[in-house]
């Protein structure tokens, strides 16, 4: 089997880390063949650093490149829909950074188009592919935690002044940048959709959220207590509480360590990348990349681990939270669920 040929859309931090993560996988399985960015200097610098043979300005050339099988989209939130649709329209499979789109309406249109084109499309909820999550899913499947009662999870960093977080037209705010991590975990654990959502938050001068507090109430009676902050560092851990015990995921959005139900610390160390990643545990992006390869080999259009239904559920809940805290995006008036 030939290697999966990756094109990279966007030359920012997350794209850098994704390519670093790919470098830890066999070249016989994964190869980066092209990078596209808004500016020539950024594209060329990225290509030189990572040894990528083709670099282009703008994304149309990447879409039309016949040597690209799948495109990783690492551009700003507000461009995910446009760039993903462009790649699908050109016959490319897509792995798109989270949030998949700014709202559920966009996400639904995108995923429907991917199915129509018979192309693989997945939101890059990388957390779910870590071995720690696999262990948690297996514990829940076997009933080791008993009935799930609570999920307590928070994620926060002092990032409220970062342009892509601060600005509304870029799809900013902590609900879209951080909240998806909290939501996807709660949905994974409870395996049902919340029937009630409570939320409040603090907004900046652009009416974009910089902090939120959220409660998800599930039909089973379970509750997820969630917090996001762009102002301060939080514990960034998730505690899953069942009637028979609890499991804690440390650095839950990219966990290489967990405290198991019996108090045992389980560690899943990551390999070293050829070039150092910028963000914490980003080598773990390798897991979602390998999932893409497996699914394409199997002829699947989606992953069971991050299904289309999963992405739509996360987007729907993010929409509700944003509405409750008073954050409206221009896309909300154009794309209806």
PyMOL commands that set and color helices and strands:
alter all, ss='L'
color gray80, all
select helices_A, chain A and resi 13-22+40-50+60-64+77-89+104-116+126-129+131-142+163-166+168-170+174-190+252-254+282-298+308-325+331-334
alter helices_A, ss='H'
color red, helices_A
select strands_A, chain A and resi 4-9+30-37+54-57+70-73+93-97+121-124+148-156+194-203+209-218+223-229+237-242+245-250+257-259+265-267
alter strands_A, ss='S'
color yellow, strands_A
deselect
rebuild
show_as cartoon
